[in-house]
Amino acid sequence: MKWIIVVITLNTPHPWAIPVLKFDNKNECVKYVHAEENHGTLAVEIIAKGGFNDRIEAIMCLPEGNDTIKRKYDG
């Protein structure tokens, strides 16, 4: 199972993933998010999707293919 980083921002209508970053387990994903040297990469991905002024509400590591977010926010 692959893990992906999911972001919730204030101005985007629903959570979204950073699909170019995939990890073999949750611990790898969490470590990547917490590592200061990766914050620039994360910022570029977040700004590309949410814009420069969109406030981050949450960053999570979830299993790829988990449809919890899709089910909750579709429709």
Number of C-alpha atoms within 10 A of each C-alpha: 10 14 23 24 24 18 20 20 20 14 13 15 10 14 18 18 20 14 12 9 15 18 19 12 15 19 12 13 20 18 11 18 18 10 9 9 10 12 13 10 11 16 12 13 17 21 13 10 16 20 14 11 10 15 15 14 11 11 16 17 21 20 18 16 12 11 10 9 15 13 9 10 10 7 5
